[in-house]
Amino acid sequence: MFHHVVSYRRSLVLILCTILFLETQADSDICNTCNCNSLTTRIYCARRNLLSIPQPIPTNVEYLDLRGNNISTIKEGAFTGLSNLKTLDLRGNNIATIKEGTFTGLSKLNVLNLNENNISTITEGAFTGLSNLKTLYLYENNIATITEGTFTGLSNLNFLYLGSNNIATIKEGAFTALSNLKTLYLYENNIATITEGTFTGLSNLNYLNLGSNNIATIKEGAFTALSNLKTLNLGSNNIATIKEGAFTALSNLKTLNLGSNNIATIKEGAFTALSNLKTLYLGSNNIATIKEGAFTALSNLKTL
C-alpha cells in the first residue's frame, strides 16, 4: 500500500514538472529570440529580421512589439489565445493584406499599429473581434479605396489614422460602424470628391483632417453627418469654390482651415451655419473678391 502511494506521488510530481517545463519552454522559445520582462507580459521583438510572427506566444502577454521586421503575412491563428493583449505594434513591416479573422481573439486590444507597411487591401471583416480597440494606426500604406464594411466591428474606436496613403475613393457608408470615432486623419491622400454619404455614421467625430488632398469643390451637404465636429482641416487642396450650404450642419465647428487653396471669391452664404466658429484660416489663396455679407454668419469669429 505504502509503495503504491509513493509511486502515485512520484508520478504526480513528474506530471506537474513536465507541465511546468513545457510552459516554461513555450515561453522561452519567443524569449530566446526577443526580449521579455520577467512575467512575459511585455515582449519586445523589434528589428529582429523576423519573416513571420514567432510562436508560441505566452497567453498572458499585454504588450507585443513586432515593429521593423520583414513580416509580409499574418497567418490565421497567429494571435489565438492572446485574450490579455492590449497593445500590438506591427509598424514598419511588409504586410500587404489584412484578411478576415486576422485579429480574432484579441478582445482586450486597445491599440493596433499598422503604420508603414504595404497594405493595399483590407478585407471586409478584417477587424472583427476587436470590440475594445480605441486607436488604429494605418499611416503610410498603399490603401486606395475604403469600402463599406472595412471597419466592421470597431464600434468603440476613438482614433483612426489613415494619412499618407493613396486613398482616392471612400465608398458611401465606409465609416458607418464607427459610431464612437472622435478623430479621423485623412491627410496626404488623393481624395478629390466628398459626397453627402461619405461620412455617414460619424455623428461623434470632433476632429477631421483632409489636408493635402485633391479636393476642388465642397458640395452642399458634404458634411451633413458631422454635427459634433469641432475642427476641420481642408488646407492644401485645390478648392476654388465654396458653394452655399457647403458647411451645413457644422453648427459646433470651432476651427476651419482653408489655407493654401485656390479660392478667388468668397460668396455671400459661404459660411452659413458656422455660428460658433472662432478661428478661420484663409491664408495663401488667390482671394480677389469678398462679397458683401460673406462673413455675416460668423458672429463668434475671433481669428481670421
C-alpha positions in Angstrom: 0.0 0.0 0.0 2.8 2.4 1.0 4.7 1.6 -2.2 1.6 2.4 -4.3 1.1 5.8 -2.6 4.8 6.7 -3.1 4.6 5.6 -6.7 1.5 7.6 -7.2 3.0 10.7 -5.7 6.1 10.4 -7.8 4.0 10.1 -10.9 2.0 13.2 -9.9 5.2 15.2 -9.3 6.6 14.0 -12.6 3.5 15.1 -14.5 3.5 18.5 -12.8 7.1 19.0 -13.5 6.6 18.1 -17.2 3.7 20.6 -17.5 5.8 23.3 -15.8 8.7 22.6 -18.1 6.6 22.7 -21.3 5.0 26.0 -20.2 8.5 27.4 -19.4 9.8 26.1 -22.7 6.9 27.6 -24.7 7.6 31.0 -23.1 11.3 30.7 -23.6 11.0 30.0 -27.3 10.0 33.5 -28.1 12.0 35.0 -25.3 15.2 33.4 -26.8 14.5 35.5 -30.0 13.0 38.6 -28.3 13.3 40.4 -25.0 10.7 39.6 -22.4 10.0 41.0 -19.0 10.1 38.6 -16.1 6.3 38.0 -16.2 6.2 37.8 -20.1 3.5 40.5 -20.1 5.7 42.7 -22.3 7.6 41.2 -25.3 9.9 43.2 -27.5 10.7 41.8 -30.9 11.5 45.0 -32.8 14.1 44.9 -35.6 14.9 41.1 -35.4 14.7 40.4 -39.1 11.7 38.2 -38.5 9.8 36.8 -41.5 6.9 35.6 -39.5 5.3 36.1 -36.1 7.2 33.9 -33.6 5.3 31.1 -31.9 4.2 30.2 -29.4 3.4 33.5 -27.7 2.7 33.4 -23.9 -1.0 33.9 -23.3 -0.6 36.5 -20.6 1.2 39.0 -22.8 -0.2 42.5 -22.7 2.2 44.4 -24.9 3.7 42.9 -28.1 6.3 44.9 -30.2 6.9 43.4 -33.7 7.9 46.6 -35.5 10.7 47.0 -38.0 10.8 43.3 -39.2 10.1 41.7 -42.6 6.8 40.1 -41.8 4.7 40.0 -45.0 1.8 37.7 -44.0 -0.1 37.2 -40.8 -1.2 33.6 -40.7 -4.6 32.6 -39.5 -4.5 31.9 -35.7 -1.2 33.8 -35.2 -2.8 35.6 -32.2 -5.1 32.9 -30.9 -5.3 32.8 -27.2 -3.9 36.2 -26.6 -7.0 37.5 -24.8 -5.0 39.7 -22.5 -3.1 41.6 -25.3 -3.7 45.4 -25.1 -1.1 46.9 -27.5 0.1 45.3 -30.7 2.8 47.1 -32.8 3.3 45.8 -36.3 4.6 49.0 -38.0 7.4 49.0 -40.4 6.9 45.5 -41.9 5.9 44.4 -45.4 2.3 43.4 -44.7 0.2 43.8 -47.8 -3.2 42.3 -46.9 -5.3 42.2 -43.8 -7.6 39.2 -44.1 -10.8 38.4 -42.4 -10.3 37.0 -38.9 -6.6 38.1 -38.7 -7.1 39.5 -35.2 -9.7 37.1 -33.9 -9.5 36.6 -30.2 -7.9 39.9 -29.3 -10.9 41.1 -27.3 -8.9 43.4 -25.0 -6.8 45.1 -27.6 -6.8 48.9 -27.2 -4.0 49.9 -29.7 -3.2 48.4 -33.1 -0.3 50.0 -35.0 0.0 49.0 -38.7 1.8 52.2 -39.9 4.5 52.0 -42.6 3.5 48.7 -44.2 2.4 47.9 -47.8 -1.2 47.3 -47.1 -3.4 47.8 -50.2 -6.3 45.6 -49.3 -8.4 45.4 -46.1 -10.8 42.5 -46.4 -14.3 43.1 -45.1 -14.4 41.8 -41.5 -10.6 42.1 -41.1 -11.0 43.8 -37.7 -13.8 41.6 -36.5 -13.4 40.8 -32.8 -11.6 44.0 -31.9 -14.6 45.3 -29.9 -12.4 47.2 -27.4 -10.0 48.8 -29.9 -9.6 52.5 -29.2 -6.8 53.5 -31.6 -5.9 52.2 -35.1 -2.9 53.4 -37.0 -2.7 52.9 -40.8 -0.4 55.7 -41.8 1.9 55.3 -44.9 0.4 52.3 -46.6 -0.9 51.8 -50.1 -4.7 51.9 -49.4 -6.6 53.2 -52.4 -10.2 52.5 -51.5 -12.2 52.4 -48.3 -15.2 50.2 -48.8 -18.3 49.6 -46.8 -17.6 47.0 -44.1 -13.9 47.8 -43.9 -14.2 48.8 -40.3 -16.9 46.5 -39.2 -16.6 45.5 -35.5 -14.8 48.7 -34.4 -17.7 50.2 -32.5 -15.5 51.6 -29.7 -12.8 53.1 -31.9 -11.9 56.7 -31.0 -8.9 57.4 -33.2 -8.3 56.4 -36.8 -5.2 57.4 -38.7 -5.3 57.0 -42.5 -2.9 59.7 -43.5 -0.2 59.3 -46.3 -2.0 56.5 -48.3 -3.3 56.5 -51.9 -6.9 56.8 -50.9 -8.9 58.2 -53.9 -12.3 56.7 -53.1 -14.3 56.4 -50.0 -17.5 54.4 -50.6 -20.7 55.6 -49.1 -21.2 54.0 -45.7 -17.5 53.2 -45.3 -17.4 54.7 -41.7 -20.9 53.6 -40.6 -19.6 51.2 -38.0 -17.5 53.9 -36.3 -20.2 55.4 -34.1 -17.8 56.4 -31.4 -15.0 57.8 -33.5 -13.6 61.2 -32.3 -10.6 61.8 -34.5 -10.1 61.0 -38.2 -6.9 61.7 -40.2 -7.1 61.5 -44.0 -4.4 64.0 -44.9 -2.0 63.4 -47.8 -4.2 61.2 -49.9 -5.8 61.5 -53.4 -9.3 62.3 -52.3 -11.0 64.6 -54.9 -14.7 64.3 -54.1 -16.7 64.3 -50.9 -20.3 63.2 -51.2 -23.2 63.6 -48.8 -22.8 59.9 -47.7 -19.0 59.9 -47.3 -19.1 60.5 -43.5 -22.4 58.8 -42.6 -22.3 57.4 -39.1 -19.6 59.7 -37.7 -22.0 61.7 -35.5 -19.5 61.9 -32.6 -16.5 63.0 -34.7 -14.7 66.0 -33.2 -11.6 66.3 -35.5 -11.3 65.7 -39.3 -8.1 66.3 -41.2 -8.5 66.3 -45.0 -5.4 68.4 -45.7 -3.2 67.9 -48.7 -5.7 66.0 -50.9 -7.1 66.9 -54.4 -10.4 68.3 -53.3 -11.6 71.0 -55.7 -15.2 71.6 -54.7 -17.1 71.4 -51.4 -20.6 70.2 -52.4 -23.7 71.1 -50.5 -24.4 68.6 -47.7 -20.9 67.1 -47.8 -20.5 67.3 -44.0 -24.2 66.8 -43.0 -23.4 63.8 -40.8 -20.8 65.6 -38.7 -23.0 67.5 -36.3 -20.4 67.4 -33.5 -17.3 68.4 -35.5 -15.1 70.9 -33.7 -12.1 71.1 -36.1 -12.0 70.7 -39.9 -8.7 70.9 -41.9 -9.1 71.4 -45.6 -5.8 73.2 -46.1 -3.5 72.5 -49.1 -6.2 71.2 -51.5 -7.4 72.6 -54.9 -10.6 74.2 -53.6 -11.6 77.1 -55.9 -15.3 77.4 -54.9 -17.2 77.2 -51.7 -20.8 76.6 -52.6 -23.6 78.0 -50.4 -24.6 75.3 -47.8 -21.2 73.6 -48.1 -20.9 73.6 -44.3 -24.5 72.9 -43.4 -24.9 71.1 -40.1 -21.5 72.2 -38.7 -23.0 74.4 -36.1 -20.5 73.2 -33.5 -17.4 73.9 -35.6 -14.8 76.0 -33.8 -11.8 75.9 -36.2 -11.8 75.8 -40.1 -8.6 75.7 -42.1 -9.0 76.6 -45.8 -5.4 77.9 -46.3 -3.3 77.1 -49.3 -6.1 76.5 -51.8 -7.2 78.3 -55.0 -10.1 80.3 -53.6 -10.6 83.5 -55.6 -14.0 84.6 -54.4 -15.9 84.3 -51.2 -19.6 84.5 -51.8 -22.4 85.5 -49.6 -23.6 82.5 -47.6 -20.3 80.6 -48.0 -20.1 80.1 -44.2 -23.8 79.8 -43.4 -24.4 77.7 -40.2 -20.9 78.3 -38.7 -22.3 80.4 -35.9 -19.8 79.0 -33.3 -16.7 79.3 -35.5 -13.9 81.0 -33.6 -10.9 80.5 -36.0 -10.9 80.7 -39.8 -7.7 80.3 -41.8 -7.8 81.6 -45.4 -4.1 82.4 -46.0 -2.2 81.5 -49.2 -5.2 81.6 -51.5 -5.9 83.8 -54.6 -8.8 85.8 -53.0 -9.6 88.8 -55.1 -13.3 89.3 -54.2 -15.2 89.1 -50.9 -18.9 89.6 -51.5 -20.9 91.7 -49.1 -22.2 89.6 -46.2 -19.8 86.8 -46.8 -18.9 86.6 -43.1 -22.3 87.6 -41.7 -23.0 84.2 -40.1 -19.7 84.2 -38.2 -20.9 86.0 -35.1 -18.3 84.4 -32.8 -15.3 84.6 -35.0 -12.1 85.7 -33.1 -9.3 84.9 -35.6 -9.3 85.5 -39.3 
